[in-house]
Amino acid sequence: MIFLDTHVVVWLYAYGADKLSPRARDIIERDPHILISPIVLLELDFLFEIGRLKLPSQPVFEYLSDRLGVQTSNKPFLDVIRAASRLTWTRDPFDRIIVAQAALTSSVLVTKDATISKHYDYALW
């Protein structure tokens, strides 16, 4: 099981795997259980609202779900928030929740974010 951060979701939607590292592309192609935190959908909508994306989250999610089988994680929200509260290395609530969601199961998180990569042992790019 692997998780995708928001930037990876956007790049997969917009460019396919072309913007990903060979390592990230390989793990996404090999792993049939690709998840995102539900907070990724909210972050996509925020990006849409401020004009950085041309579409809201739903069509992006449906596209990736249809093509790659991407699903949202169903971990209890309170468990995720408790884990996120311990991630004091960032003030970004989206990053905290995305990392916490993956960390609950010690799952790989595909991300290009240098701060996440520095602090989350299972970050992969």
C-alpha positions as a LaTeX table, in Angstrom:
\begin{tabular}{lrrr}
\hline
Residue & $x$ (\AA) & $y$ (\AA) & $z$ (\AA) \\
\hline
Met1 & 0.00 & 0.00 & 0.00 \\
Ile2 & 1.31 & 3.43 & $-0.95$ \\
Phe3 & 0.07 & 6.96 & $-0.44$ \\
Leu4 & 0.36 & 9.90 & $-2.82$ \\
Asp5 & 0.80 & 13.49 & $-1.76$ \\
Thr6 & $-1.16$ & 16.30 & $-3.40$ \\
His7 & 1.53 & 17.34 & $-5.89$ \\
Val8 & 1.90 & 13.77 & $-7.11$ \\
Val9 & $-1.88$ & 13.53 & $-7.60$ \\
Val10 & $-1.84$ & 16.73 & $-9.66$ \\
Trp11 & 1.12 & 15.59 & $-11.76$ \\
Leu12 & $-0.42$ & 12.16 & $-12.40$ \\
Tyr13 & $-3.63$ & 13.79 & $-13.53$ \\
Ala14 & $-2.01$ & 16.45 & $-15.69$ \\
Tyr15 & 1.02 & 14.60 & $-17.11$ \\
Gly16 & 0.65 & 10.93 & $-16.36$ \\
Ala17 & 3.85 & 9.52 & $-14.91$ \\
Asp18 & 6.10 & 11.82 & $-16.99$ \\
Lys19 & 6.81 & 14.26 & $-14.12$ \\
Leu20 & 7.62 & 11.50 & $-11.62$ \\
Ser21 & 11.01 & 10.09 & $-10.80$ \\
Pro22 & 11.71 & 6.62 & $-12.20$ \\
Arg23 & 11.57 & 5.25 & $-8.64$ \\
Ala24 & 8.17 & 6.86 & $-7.94$ \\
Arg25 & 6.84 & 5.72 & $-11.31$ \\
Asp26 & 7.99 & 2.17 & $-10.62$ \\
Ile27 & 6.34 & 1.87 & $-7.22$ \\
Ile28 & 3.07 & 3.33 & $-8.51$ \\
Glu29 & 3.05 & 0.86 & $-11.41$ \\
Arg30 & 3.86 & $-2.10$ & $-9.14$ \\
Asp31 & 1.58 & $-1.46$ & $-6.17$ \\
Pro32 & $-2.13$ & $-2.17$ & $-6.72$ \\
His33 & $-3.13$ & $-0.38$ & $-3.48$ \\
Ile34 & $-2.73$ & 3.34 & $-4.12$ \\
Leu35 & $-4.30$ & 5.60 & $-1.53$ \\
Ile36 & $-4.65$ & 9.27 & $-0.79$ \\
Ser37 & $-5.63$ & 10.96 & 2.41 \\
Pro38 & $-9.09$ & 12.55 & 2.11 \\
Ile39 & $-7.37$ & 15.85 & 2.99 \\
Val40 & $-5.75$ & 15.70 & $-0.47$ \\
Leu41 & $-9.22$ & 16.27 & $-1.93$ \\
Leu42 & $-9.69$ & 19.34 & 0.25 \\
Glu43 & $-6.25$ & 20.68 & $-0.71$ \\
Leu44 & $-7.10$ & 20.19 & $-4.40$ \\
Asp45 & $-10.28$ & 22.18 & $-3.89$ \\
Phe46 & $-8.34$ & 24.96 & $-2.13$ \\
Leu47 & $-5.93$ & 25.08 & $-5.07$ \\
Phe48 & $-8.87$ & 25.24 & $-7.47$ \\
Glu49 & $-10.50$ & 28.06 & $-5.47$ \\
Ile50 & $-7.36$ & 30.21 & $-5.63$ \\
Gly51 & $-6.90$ & 29.56 & $-9.34$ \\
Arg52 & $-3.87$ & 27.26 & $-9.20$ \\
Leu53 & $-5.85$ & 24.32 & $-10.62$ \\
Lys54 & $-8.40$ & 24.36 & $-13.41$ \\
Leu55 & $-10.61$ & 21.64 & $-11.91$ \\
Pro56 & $-11.92$ & 20.83 & $-8.44$ \\
Ser57 & $-11.01$ & 17.59 & $-6.71$ \\
Gln58 & $-13.83$ & 15.32 & $-7.86$ \\
Pro59 & $-12.95$ & 14.99 & $-11.57$ \\
Val60 & $-9.26$ & 14.60 & $-10.69$ \\
Phe61 & $-10.03$ & 11.88 & $-8.18$ \\
Glu62 & $-12.45$ & 10.07 & $-10.52$ \\
Tyr63 & $-9.86$ & 10.11 & $-13.31$ \\
Leu64 & $-7.12$ & 8.63 & $-11.11$ \\
Ser65 & $-9.52$ & 6.18 & $-9.54$ \\
Asp66 & $-10.62$ & 4.91 & $-12.96$ \\
Arg67 & $-7.11$ & 4.67 & $-14.40$ \\
Leu68 & $-4.97$ & 3.69 & $-11.41$ \\
Gly69 & $-7.46$ & 2.46 & $-8.85$ \\
Val70 & $-6.63$ & 5.31 & $-6.46$ \\
Gln71 & $-8.81$ & 5.23 & $-3.34$ \\
Thr72 & $-9.14$ & 7.36 & $-0.24$ \\
Ser73 & $-7.90$ & 5.98 & 3.04 \\
Asn74 & $-10.60$ & 5.14 & 5.53 \\
Lys75 & $-8.56$ & 5.36 & 8.73 \\
Pro76 & $-10.52$ & 6.92 & 11.60 \\
Phe77 & $-10.11$ & 10.70 & 11.52 \\
Leu78 & $-9.35$ & 10.96 & 15.22 \\
Asp79 & $-6.46$ & 8.50 & 14.82 \\
Val80 & $-5.11$ & 10.55 & 11.92 \\
Ile81 & $-5.37$ & 13.81 & 13.86 \\
Arg82 & $-3.66$ & 12.32 & 16.89 \\
Ala83 & $-0.79$ & 11.18 & 14.68 \\
Ala84 & $-0.68$ & 14.55 & 12.90 \\
Ser85 & $-0.47$ & 16.37 & 16.23 \\
Arg86 & 2.88 & 14.69 & 16.87 \\
Leu87 & 4.36 & 15.93 & 13.57 \\
Thr88 & 5.74 & 19.19 & 14.86 \\
Trp89 & 8.28 & 19.68 & 12.07 \\
Thr90 & 5.77 & 21.52 & 9.84 \\
Arg91 & 3.04 & 24.09 & 10.32 \\
Asp92 & 1.27 & 22.98 & 7.11 \\
Pro93 & $-1.91$ & 21.18 & 8.21 \\
Phe94 & $-2.27$ & 19.43 & 4.84 \\
Asp95 & 1.24 & 17.97 & 5.03 \\
Arg96 & 0.76 & 16.92 & 8.64 \\
Ile97 & $-2.44$ & 15.03 & 7.87 \\
Ile98 & $-1.12$ & 13.49 & 4.64 \\
Val99 & 2.00 & 12.20 & 6.40 \\
Ala100 & 0.03 & 11.05 & 9.45 \\
Gln101 & $-2.35$ & 9.08 & 7.24 \\
Ala102 & 0.56 & 7.18 & 5.71 \\
Ala103 & 2.40 & 6.87 & 9.01 \\
Leu104 & $-0.49$ & 5.04 & 10.70 \\
Thr105 & 0.44 & 1.99 & 8.65 \\
Ser106 & 4.12 & 2.84 & 8.06 \\
Ser107 & 3.28 & 3.14 & 4.38 \\
Val108 & 5.37 & 4.64 & 1.63 \\
Leu109 & 4.38 & 8.20 & 0.77 \\
Val110 & 5.29 & 9.25 & $-2.76$ \\
Thr111 & 6.30 & 12.90 & $-2.51$ \\
Lys112 & 8.81 & 15.32 & $-3.93$ \\
Asp113 & 8.48 & 17.58 & $-0.87$ \\
Ala114 & 11.95 & 17.97 & 0.63 \\
Thr115 & 10.67 & 18.72 & 4.13 \\
Ile116 & 8.50 & 15.62 & 4.20 \\
Ser117 & 11.34 & 13.53 & 2.79 \\
Lys118 & 13.66 & 14.79 & 5.51 \\
His119 & 11.27 & 13.91 & 8.35 \\
Tyr120 & 9.26 & 10.89 & 7.18 \\
Asp121 & 11.33 & 7.72 & 6.87 \\
Tyr122 & 9.01 & 6.15 & 4.31 \\
Ala123 & 8.93 & 9.10 & 1.93 \\
Leu124 & 9.94 & 8.16 & $-1.60$ \\
Trp125 & 10.78 & 10.15 & $-4.67$ \\
\hline
\end{tabular}
